[in-house]
Amino acid sequence: MLRPVRHSVQRLCTTSAAADAATPPPATFLLAVAATAAANILGAPHYESRLLSLLPGDLLFHPTCVRLTLSHLLPSPDPSLRFLHFLSSHLPAAPDAAPAEPEHEHSPASPLPGVDGFLIQLWPPDAADAAEVLASRLGLHPSLRALNSAMRSALRAARPDLVFRLFSAFSSSPDFPGDATTVAFLVRACSAEGRPLDGLRLLRDGARRGVPPSLDAVADLVAAFSAAGNFGKVSETLHLTIAAGSVPDTVIYQRIIHGLFAHKMGSEALRVFNEIKLRGYDVDAVTYTTVIDGLYKMGCIDEARQIWNEMVDKGMEPNEYAYCSVVAYYCKAGDFEMARKVYDEMLGKGLRESTVSCNIMVTGFCTHGKVDEALGMFEEMVKKGIEHDVITYNILIQGLCKVGRLSEAMQAYEQLLSSGLEPSVSTFTPLIDTMCEEGQVDAAVELLKLMHAKGLEPLVRSNDSIINGFCKARRAEEGMAWLAGMLKNNLKPREHTFNSLVELLSSSGRVDDALLVLNTMFKIGHELGSLACTMLVEQLCTGELYYSHELENILVANK
């Protein structure tokens, strides 16, 4: 098969040099070229270079030939996707529409059969890439059903950016702008990206076109506005939904209640909760648990117990999350006897211990300096087969650092790494702080560099800790260099950091450097501490006249 086709290709190329460049290749010949290309793609793991040497690019990348080749590959995901990536690196621009040619009985329709199944099978990033190539390079679009399916997958993968890429590739489709499901996914993607105002505009535009608001989209939009504390827009979203003929469900109100509690608006949250009960909503256990959690976090114990009893009276058993809310309250208050009593009651109800519930107990112990009890809980988790997550390690590391047990904190850090988990900013921060306090500033610098290597941005306070660590080690040059680096990166050092440097420089007799740091300190708006002021003034009172005006300025500033 290959030799005759290659011979025919060579012959066509030879004759086409003298022919009109606009003359399209015969349809039957393109069918043979496409069959050869597909056979090579399916038969060889590394086909790209072989394909280019076998078939001329002007034929291989001819729009009709590409469609025919894809018709052999679709809907198989791996070869089809690889071929599209191959095309995207060789097609310089979107091709013009294929010239009119005689229809062949085996020519694929447009869009190609299998395009939908192909896109639905792909992981969202691949689906977005493939949709872009198909639309922009080949003029092929998935059906609306396939687009919506791919957008749903992108949202489930927490990739709202891909929702917009998929929609962009679809925007030149005859089915554009989609249906109610398409609008819903776009609104939800806006909410997930922290752009609820854009989502509300989409929802409003859809309502004007007669597209009823999706309650899932409204719930996400309300959650985003609530998280931002923009309850005016929450109200506007609800009014729009009702005006468009949709009735907000319990999930929507549950998210509003959660947002109100998060912003310390407990009275308003209870008002909404009581109102939906009066309206006859079937309030579920999730909503009850949200209210109980919010009330416990606000310290409204009597109200929380009342709602708990009301839930139980209605035949709803409190779940693990509800029990954890109570346990967390008692742990925060330091009442571990009651915390353990509620915890045991949860287990007695048949609810299982989890990483989340254990983390709450570990947090409580560490918050109140009961690190040995936290370590005991940590070991219990291992015995019971409950996994540690990065939060477990972070809580324990912070607790150990808080009581000055740095070596054990480092052991926990090493254990985190060996478990295959990735450390976070919260892992490194207490270690860096404690290392600097204990005179291990070089080790702290290495950890901070490791953070950068992992793509983590240290907290500003970590940089402050490094400077204070250099000051404790009396390494003024490195402390000043680190301060200069912070200022260059528009990071504002703490007042204590400046004072530490002024104290070190003054005690070292480096008055000019101390005055330079002091000048920067005053520009930022910090004040000179009493100890730093005393040390610097002592150095300035040397009788040297050119320091007299500096002394006067310092004394005036610190009256």
SETOR-993716 format. One record per residue (C-alpha): x, y, z. Coordinates in Angstrom, 3 decimals. Layout:
N
[node [X Y Z]],
...
This chain:
559
[node [0.000 0.000 0.000]],
[node [2.710 2.485 0.999]],
[node [4.859 2.265 -2.138]],
[node [2.052 2.853 -4.686]],
[node [0.704 5.750 -2.650]],
[node [4.142 7.297 -2.220]],
[node [4.812 6.856 -5.939]],
[node [1.461 8.501 -6.727]],
[node [2.235 11.327 -4.311]],
[node [5.587 11.960 -5.951]],
[node [3.967 11.901 -9.369]],
[node [1.268 14.319 -8.313]],
[node [3.860 16.697 -6.837]],
[node [5.835 16.594 -10.083]],
[node [2.843 17.324 -12.274]],
[node [1.397 19.883 -9.901]],
[node [4.482 22.081 -10.291]],
[node [3.369 22.913 -13.811]],
[node [-0.326 22.942 -13.008]],
[node [-2.446 25.743 -11.598]],
[node [-1.701 26.002 -7.840]],
[node [-5.373 26.574 -7.128]],
[node [-6.392 23.211 -8.624]],
[node [-7.478 20.971 -5.744]],
[node [-6.096 17.426 -5.484]],
[node [-8.526 14.721 -6.570]],
[node [-10.820 13.470 -3.795]],
[node [-9.864 9.849 -4.444]],
[node [-6.198 10.698 -4.062]],
[node [-6.808 12.515 -0.759]],
[node [-8.665 9.441 0.479]],
[node [-5.569 7.335 -0.181]],
[node [-3.258 9.879 1.467]],
[node [-5.512 10.006 4.534]],
[node [-5.623 6.220 4.768]],
[node [-1.817 6.075 4.599]],
[node [-1.466 8.769 7.260]],
[node [-3.929 7.017 9.585]],
[node [-2.191 3.664 9.131]],
[node [1.156 5.213 10.099]],
[node [-0.339 7.038 13.088]],
[node [-1.995 3.889 14.412]],
[node [0.940 1.628 13.623]],
[node [3.977 3.509 14.946]],
[node [4.585 5.086 18.374]],
[node [6.767 7.856 16.917]],
[node [5.242 8.545 13.556]],
[node [5.705 12.302 13.112]],
[node [9.036 12.389 11.252]],
[node [8.144 9.323 9.176]],
[node [4.836 10.863 8.167]],
[node [6.487 14.091 6.999]],
[node [9.053 12.198 4.961]],
[node [6.370 9.978 3.432]],
[node [3.719 12.555 2.580]],
[node [4.169 16.170 1.420]],
[node [2.887 18.737 3.903]],
[node [0.654 20.502 1.375]],
[node [-1.298 17.251 1.016]],
[node [-1.063 15.960 4.569]],
[node [-2.312 19.259 6.014]],
[node [-4.917 19.902 3.338]],
[node [-8.211 20.508 5.222]],
[node [-10.006 17.689 3.444]],
[node [-7.136 15.271 4.055]],
[node [-7.060 16.232 7.735]],
[node [-10.792 15.556 8.052]],
[node [-10.414 12.215 6.291]],
[node [-7.482 11.233 8.502]],
[node [-9.426 12.139 11.635]],
[node [-12.382 10.093 10.380]],
[node [-10.092 7.034 10.595]],
[node [-8.868 7.928 14.101]],
[node [-11.969 9.170 15.896]],
[node [-13.191 8.662 18.521]],
[node [-10.038 6.903 19.826]],
[node [-8.661 9.521 22.265]],
[node [-4.894 8.954 22.263]],
[node [-4.130 8.845 18.514]],
[node [-6.693 11.553 17.722]],
[node [-5.347 13.934 20.361]],
[node [-1.752 13.316 19.337]],
[node [-2.606 13.972 15.695]],
[node [-4.306 17.251 16.634]],
[node [-1.245 18.336 18.631]],
[node [0.873 17.397 15.608]],
[node [-1.364 19.533 13.400]],
[node [-1.339 22.509 15.748]],
[node [2.457 22.707 15.561]],
[node [2.521 22.609 11.736]],
[node [-0.500 24.591 10.580]],
[node [0.644 28.243 10.539]],
[node [-2.865 29.699 10.547]],
[node [-6.472 28.710 10.332]],
[node [-6.978 27.263 6.835]],
[node [-9.559 28.628 4.475]],
[node [-12.612 26.561 3.862]],
[node [-11.823 23.548 1.744]],
[node [-12.531 24.125 -1.952]],
[node [-15.624 22.547 -3.345]],
[node [-14.930 19.000 -4.460]],
[node [-17.015 16.130 -5.757]],
[node [-18.577 14.324 -2.812]],
[node [-17.288 10.792 -2.271]],
[node [-19.498 8.150 -0.794]],
[node [-16.993 7.628 2.039]],
[node [-16.284 11.305 2.725]],
[node [-17.067 12.260 6.329]],
[node [-19.805 14.723 7.138]],
[node [-19.025 17.966 8.917]],
[node [-18.725 17.856 11.847]],
[node [-17.018 14.501 11.736]],
[node [-18.737 11.552 13.347]],
[node [-16.878 10.737 16.541]],
[node [-15.865 14.320 17.427]],
[node [-18.377 14.401 20.274]],
[node [-17.357 11.052 21.698]],
[node [-13.708 12.012 21.369]],
[node [-14.049 15.268 23.324]],
[node [-16.222 13.693 26.023]],
[node [-13.532 11.072 26.708]],
[node [-10.726 13.599 27.190]],
[node [-9.417 15.062 30.431]],
[node [-10.613 18.719 30.565]],
[node [-7.262 20.382 29.630]],
[node [-6.930 18.053 26.634]],
[node [-10.549 18.627 25.670]],
[node [-9.976 22.389 25.653]],
[node [-6.813 22.026 23.536]],
[node [-8.555 19.706 21.086]],
[node [-11.646 21.933 20.811]],
[node [-9.454 24.946 20.007]],
[node [-7.586 23.106 17.235]],
[node [-10.755 21.620 15.786]],
[node [-12.552 24.968 15.735]],
[node [-9.789 27.420 14.805]],
[node [-7.798 25.227 12.409]],
[node [-10.416 22.920 10.929]],
[node [-13.727 24.703 11.374]],
[node [-15.153 21.711 13.268]],
[node [-17.249 22.135 16.412]],
[node [-18.616 19.654 18.903]],
[node [-22.337 19.441 19.385]],
[node [-23.911 21.473 22.138]],
[node [-24.320 18.280 24.138]],
[node [-20.608 17.502 23.904]],
[node [-19.640 21.083 24.770]],
[node [-21.801 21.041 27.891]],
[node [-20.395 17.669 28.901]],
[node [-16.813 18.925 28.549]],
[node [-17.650 22.095 30.502]],
[node [-19.170 19.992 33.288]],
[node [-15.972 17.923 33.476]],
[node [-13.869 21.099 33.644]],
[node [-15.908 22.389 36.595]],
[node [-15.647 19.055 38.394]],
[node [-11.881 19.215 37.913]],
[node [-11.886 22.713 39.504]],
[node [-10.704 24.269 36.227]],
[node [-13.136 27.117 35.502]],
[node [-10.596 28.623 33.098]],
[node [-11.160 25.662 30.784]],
[node [-14.899 26.361 30.709]],
[node [-14.179 29.691 29.021]],
[node [-11.648 28.154 26.612]],
[node [-14.169 25.511 25.565]],
[node [-16.859 28.120 25.082]],
[node [-14.463 30.304 23.077]],
[node [-13.738 27.402 20.716]],
[node [-17.483 26.881 20.371]],
[node [-18.288 30.546 19.754]],
[node [-18.148 30.262 15.964]],
[node [-20.508 27.275 15.992]],
[node [-23.974 27.607 14.445]],
[node [-25.360 26.594 17.874]],
[node [-23.708 29.575 19.608]],
[node [-24.483 30.930 22.272]],
[node [-25.687 27.616 23.689]],
[node [-28.573 26.768 25.961]],
[node [-29.564 27.127 29.620]],
[node [-26.988 24.494 30.633]],
[node [-24.219 26.392 28.827]],
[node [-25.159 29.639 30.577]],
[node [-25.255 27.828 33.923]],
[node [-21.726 26.472 33.487]],
[node [-20.407 29.894 32.467]],
[node [-22.028 31.509 35.520]],
[node [-20.600 28.825 37.810]],
[node [-17.150 29.267 36.263]],
[node [-17.319 33.030 36.908]],
[node [-18.243 32.337 40.520]],
[node [-15.387 29.859 40.925]],
[node [-12.920 32.432 39.558]],
[node [-14.087 35.076 42.040]],
[node [-15.935 37.099 39.379]],
[node [-19.546 36.851 40.546]],
[node [-20.479 40.234 39.013]],
[node [-19.671 38.811 35.567]],
[node [-21.719 35.743 36.443]],
[node [-24.677 37.884 37.453]],
[node [-24.484 39.746 34.133]],
[node [-24.555 36.422 32.272]],
[node [-27.503 35.249 34.354]],
[node [-29.357 38.515 33.667]],
[node [-28.618 38.362 29.918]],
[node [-29.831 34.769 29.829]],
[node [-33.057 35.717 31.613]],
[node [-33.679 38.448 29.012]],
[node [-33.339 35.811 26.278]],
[node [-35.817 33.582 28.076]],
[node [-33.197 31.232 29.547]],
[node [-34.382 30.223 33.033]],
[node [-31.709 30.553 35.747]],
[node [-30.161 27.272 36.841]],
[node [-30.504 26.815 40.607]],
[node [-26.997 25.286 40.731]],
[node [-25.626 28.419 39.081]],
[node [-27.625 30.665 41.415]],
[node [-26.308 28.711 44.426]],
[node [-22.694 29.179 43.286]],
[node [-23.305 32.860 42.564]],
[node [-24.906 33.434 45.966]],
[node [-22.031 31.590 47.665]],
[node [-19.470 33.794 45.897]],
[node [-21.266 37.038 46.809]],
[node [-21.766 35.818 50.386]],
[node [-18.094 34.932 50.725]],
[node [-17.248 38.492 49.657]],
[node [-19.792 39.930 52.085]],
[node [-21.767 41.491 49.236]],
[node [-25.251 40.649 50.498]],
[node [-26.812 43.398 48.408]],
[node [-25.915 41.386 45.303]],
[node [-27.169 38.230 47.023]],
[node [-30.568 39.893 47.322]],
[node [-30.405 41.069 43.699]],
[node [-29.595 37.535 42.528]],
[node [-32.550 36.100 44.457]],
[node [-34.948 38.727 43.039]],
[node [-33.728 37.993 39.496]],
[node [-34.206 34.264 40.023]],
[node [-37.752 34.672 41.358]],
[node [-38.693 37.189 38.634]],
[node [-37.527 34.693 35.986]],
[node [-39.948 32.107 37.356]],
[node [-37.553 29.984 39.413]],
[node [-37.950 29.314 43.135]],
[node [-34.707 29.364 45.177]],
[node [-34.144 26.002 46.858]],
[node [-32.810 25.064 50.291]],
[node [-29.224 24.789 49.004]],
[node [-29.255 28.459 47.986]],
[node [-30.495 29.582 51.402]],
[node [-28.045 27.263 53.135]],
[node [-25.168 29.038 51.356]],
[node [-26.555 32.431 52.296]],
[node [-26.777 31.360 55.951]],
[node [-23.217 30.056 55.834]],
[node [-22.008 33.375 54.400]],
[node [-23.837 35.400 57.018]],
[node [-22.301 33.393 59.849]],
[node [-18.867 33.707 58.240]],
[node [-19.240 37.497 58.420]],
[node [-20.381 37.440 62.065]],
[node [-23.958 38.253 61.082]],
[node [-25.501 35.561 63.252]],
[node [-28.783 37.380 63.933]],
[node [-29.409 37.845 60.211]],
[node [-28.477 34.205 59.560]],
[node [-31.012 33.028 62.156]],
[node [-33.643 35.343 60.652]],
[node [-33.149 33.744 57.204]],
[node [-33.173 30.275 58.761]],
[node [-36.452 30.891 60.620]],
[node [-38.005 32.558 57.577]],
[node [-37.440 29.613 55.245]],
[node [-38.942 27.304 57.865]],
[node [-42.036 29.523 58.017]],
[node [-42.275 29.454 54.212]],
[node [-42.521 25.679 54.347]],
[node [-39.081 24.781 53.028]],
[node [-37.987 21.240 53.812]],
[node [-34.919 22.227 55.828]],
[node [-32.407 19.396 55.682]],
[node [-29.665 18.217 58.035]],
[node [-27.012 20.148 56.098]],
[node [-28.778 23.450 56.770]],
[node [-29.311 22.594 60.432]],
[node [-25.642 21.664 60.735]],
[node [-24.603 24.948 59.095]],
[node [-26.603 26.886 61.689]],
[node [-25.265 24.797 64.585]],
[node [-21.677 25.264 63.391]],
[node [-22.147 29.018 62.977]],
[node [-23.679 29.425 66.426]],
[node [-20.946 27.436 68.158]],
[node [-18.258 29.459 66.394]],
[node [-19.941 32.631 67.626]],
[node [-20.128 31.236 71.163]],
[node [-23.956 31.182 71.173]],
[node [-24.131 27.876 73.024]],
[node [-27.740 27.992 74.241]],
[node [-29.046 28.839 70.760]],
[node [-26.885 26.122 69.215]],
[node [-28.216 23.478 71.639]],
[node [-31.770 24.578 70.904]],
[node [-31.253 24.120 67.138]],
[node [-29.522 20.768 67.815]],
[node [-32.536 19.525 69.801]],
[node [-34.922 20.804 67.131]],
[node [-33.017 18.839 64.482]],
[node [-33.108 15.661 66.575]],
[node [-36.830 16.108 67.306]],
[node [-37.448 16.172 63.566]],
[node [-35.786 12.781 63.238]],
[node [-32.496 13.985 61.785]],
[node [-29.387 12.491 63.352]],
[node [-26.450 14.912 63.723]],
[node [-23.616 13.965 61.388]],
[node [-19.855 14.012 61.928]],
[node [-19.625 17.663 60.861]],
[node [-22.201 18.697 63.486]],
[node [-20.348 16.825 66.231]],
[node [-17.030 18.278 65.065]],
[node [-18.468 21.788 65.439]],
[node [-19.197 21.092 69.104]],
[node [-15.827 19.389 69.676]],
[node [-14.025 22.342 68.061]],
[node [-15.838 24.783 70.355]],
[node [-14.814 22.946 73.528]],
[node [-11.264 22.445 72.263]],
[node [-10.940 26.157 71.553]],
[node [-12.263 26.901 75.048]],
[node [-9.739 24.466 76.544]],
[node [-12.448 22.222 78.005]],
[node [-10.984 18.921 76.863]],
[node [-13.139 16.886 79.228]],
[node [-16.296 18.054 77.430]],
[node [-14.557 17.823 74.048]],
[node [-13.694 14.178 74.685]],
[node [-17.203 13.480 76.008]],
[node [-18.806 14.823 72.808]],
[node [-16.175 13.023 70.711]],
[node [-16.983 9.704 72.399]],
[node [-20.705 10.359 71.946]],
[node [-20.056 10.792 68.215]],
[node [-18.274 7.435 68.088]],
[node [-21.058 5.851 70.141]],
[node [-23.538 6.934 67.449]],
[node [-21.628 4.830 64.937]],
[node [-19.910 7.776 63.241]],
[node [-16.320 7.059 62.298]],
[node [-13.278 9.002 63.269]],
[node [-11.720 10.802 60.341]],
[node [-8.689 12.889 59.559]],
[node [-10.860 15.998 60.006]],
[node [-12.157 15.035 63.463]],
[node [-8.692 14.029 64.667]],
[node [-7.201 17.273 63.348]],
[node [-9.691 19.220 65.471]],
[node [-8.482 17.461 68.618]],
[node [-4.816 17.886 67.643]],
[node [-5.441 21.599 67.003]],
[node [-7.072 22.016 70.407]],
[node [-4.202 20.331 72.221]],
[node [-1.556 22.365 70.374]],
[node [-3.430 25.657 70.867]],
[node [-3.290 25.163 74.624]],
[node [0.295 23.894 74.721]],
[node [-0.675 20.250 75.361]],
[node [1.786 19.001 72.769]],
[node [2.288 15.555 74.330]],
[node [-1.457 14.913 74.116]],
[node [-1.342 16.071 70.480]],
[node [1.502 13.638 69.784]],
[node [-0.522 10.896 71.442]],
[node [-3.494 11.638 69.168]],
[node [-1.122 11.691 66.199]],
[node [0.100 8.180 67.067]],
[node [-3.451 6.953 67.702]],
[node [-4.323 7.925 64.139]],
[node [-1.592 5.601 62.860]],
[node [-2.831 2.689 64.981]],
[node [-6.423 3.222 63.828]],
[node [-5.461 3.515 60.165]],
[node [-6.546 7.157 59.920]],
[node [-4.404 9.047 57.432]],
[node [-2.466 12.154 58.324]],
[node [-2.836 14.988 55.845]],
[node [-0.661 18.075 55.436]],
[node [-2.941 19.933 57.866]],
[node [-2.242 17.329 60.570]],
[node [1.491 17.806 60.153]],
[node [1.226 21.583 59.997]],
[node [-0.769 21.739 63.244]],
[node [1.733 19.483 65.008]],
[node [4.781 21.348 63.670]],
[node [3.306 24.678 64.740]],
[node [2.470 23.303 68.195]],
[node [5.959 21.876 68.706]],
[node [7.598 25.100 67.556]],
[node [5.355 27.108 69.881]],
[node [6.769 25.298 72.931]],
[node [10.362 25.370 71.638]],
[node [10.652 21.715 70.633]],
[node [12.291 22.444 67.292]],
[node [14.072 19.104 66.855]],
[node [10.759 17.233 67.168]],
[node [9.136 19.693 64.792]],
[node [11.865 18.941 62.253]],
[node [11.247 15.220 62.729]],
[node [7.576 15.801 61.948]],
[node [8.630 17.778 58.855]],
[node [10.875 14.920 57.678]],
[node [8.031 12.474 58.290]],
[node [5.721 14.651 56.196]],
[node [8.181 14.508 53.307]],
[node [8.689 10.748 53.596]],
[node [4.907 10.214 53.551]],
[node [4.735 11.699 50.043]],
[node [2.839 14.835 51.057]],
[node [3.887 18.266 49.837]],
[node [4.676 20.888 52.500]],
[node [2.806 24.198 52.368]],
[node [3.550 27.754 53.485]],
[node [2.054 26.848 56.864]],
[node [4.606 24.033 57.167]],
[node [7.644 26.232 56.669]],
[node [6.577 29.402 58.498]],
[node [6.797 28.180 62.133]],
[node [10.025 26.292 61.391]],
[node [11.684 29.414 59.961]],
[node [10.464 31.557 62.864]],
[node [11.719 29.136 65.502]],
[node [15.048 28.503 63.800]],
[node [15.738 32.220 63.759]],
[node [14.767 32.549 67.417]],
[node [17.117 29.707 68.352]],
[node [20.119 31.004 66.409]],
[node [19.824 28.707 63.390]],
[node [19.398 31.484 60.839]],
[node [21.401 29.733 58.101]],
[node [19.101 26.702 58.281]],
[node [16.128 29.087 58.144]],
[node [17.527 30.737 54.999]],
[node [17.841 27.318 53.350]],
[node [14.226 26.508 54.166]],
[node [13.101 29.829 52.714]],
[node [15.057 29.120 49.530]],
[node [13.414 25.696 49.361]],
[node [10.020 27.382 49.572]],
[node [10.860 29.502 46.531]],
[node [12.091 26.412 44.678]],
[node [8.734 24.755 45.334]],
[node [6.871 27.797 44.026]],
[node [5.671 28.848 47.494]],
[node [5.662 32.522 48.465]],
[node [6.868 32.990 52.058]],
[node [4.908 35.227 54.404]],
[node [6.395 38.689 54.954]],
[node [6.932 37.743 58.577]],
[node [9.347 34.980 57.511]],
[node [11.624 37.617 55.995]],
[node [11.362 39.600 59.228]],
[node [12.356 36.494 61.146]],
[node [15.449 36.054 58.955]],
[node [16.584 39.646 59.616]],
[node [15.993 39.256 63.357]],
[node [17.919 35.980 63.192]],
[node [20.898 37.764 61.638]],
[node [20.629 40.447 64.311]],
[node [20.709 37.843 67.088]],
[node [23.796 36.341 65.463]],
[node [25.259 39.878 65.219]],
[node [25.609 39.574 61.432]],
[node [24.712 43.133 60.545]],
[node [25.829 43.066 56.895]],
[node [23.556 40.125 56.060]],
[node [20.687 41.650 58.009]],
[node [20.956 44.910 56.068]],
[node [21.239 43.040 52.766]],
[node [18.077 41.092 53.566]],
[node [16.311 44.327 54.524]],
[node [17.318 45.858 51.184]],
[node [15.904 42.804 49.410]],
[node [12.573 43.167 51.192]],
[node [12.326 46.856 50.295]],
[node [13.240 46.122 46.677]],
[node [10.374 43.597 46.509]],
[node [7.936 46.106 48.041]],
[node [7.660 44.137 51.287]],
[node [7.116 46.213 54.413]],
[node [9.317 45.031 57.314]],
[node [7.875 45.175 60.811]],
[node [8.744 47.912 63.261]],
[node [10.485 45.404 65.537]],
[node [12.743 44.362 62.641]],
[node [13.953 47.921 62.068]],
[node [14.552 48.420 65.781]],
[node [16.578 45.216 66.001]],
[node [18.834 46.408 63.189]],
[node [19.232 49.886 64.695]],
[node [20.141 48.323 68.056]],
[node [22.741 46.021 66.465]],
[node [24.276 48.745 64.310]],
[node [24.367 51.212 67.203]],
[node [25.997 48.736 69.580]],
[node [28.552 47.965 66.867]],
[node [29.440 51.649 66.445]],
[node [28.067 51.739 62.889]],
[node [26.242 55.018 63.349]],
[node [25.993 55.940 59.663]],
[node [24.344 52.599 58.823]],
[node [22.026 52.940 61.821]],
[node [20.959 56.396 60.619]],
[node [20.367 55.039 57.113]],
[node [18.075 52.310 58.510]],
[node [16.419 54.889 60.759]],
[node [15.671 57.186 57.823]],
[node [13.998 54.338 55.928]],
[node [12.099 53.380 59.061]],
[node [10.663 56.878 59.480]],
[node [9.672 57.037 55.784]],
[node [7.649 53.836 56.188]],
[node [5.931 55.283 59.236]],
[node [7.416 53.171 62.012]],
[node [8.593 54.561 65.361]],
[node [11.936 54.079 67.021]],
[node [11.745 51.930 70.152]],
[node [13.051 53.192 73.495]],
[node [15.975 50.741 73.636]],
[node [17.075 51.447 70.073]],
[node [16.683 55.176 70.706]],
[node [18.824 55.035 73.857]],
[node [21.581 53.024 72.166]],
[node [21.675 55.292 69.126]],
[node [21.631 58.508 71.169]],
[node [24.567 57.235 73.241]],
[node [26.560 56.763 70.049]],
[node [25.563 60.191 68.737]],
[node [26.617 61.929 71.974]],
[node [30.263 61.618 71.068]],
[node [30.921 65.330 70.712]],
[node [31.272 65.119 66.926]],
[node [29.439 68.176 65.581]],
[node [28.171 66.657 62.329]],
[node [25.898 64.291 64.306]],
[node [24.249 67.084 66.330]],
[node [21.383 67.702 63.901]],
[node [20.661 63.952 63.709]],
[node [20.512 63.809 67.494]],
[node [18.076 66.712 67.598]],
[node [15.808 65.087 64.976]],
[node [15.719 61.795 66.887]],
[node [14.915 63.449 70.186]],
[node [12.106 65.491 68.573]],
[node [10.664 62.406 66.845]],
[node [10.630 60.416 70.087]],
[node [9.117 62.978 72.457]],
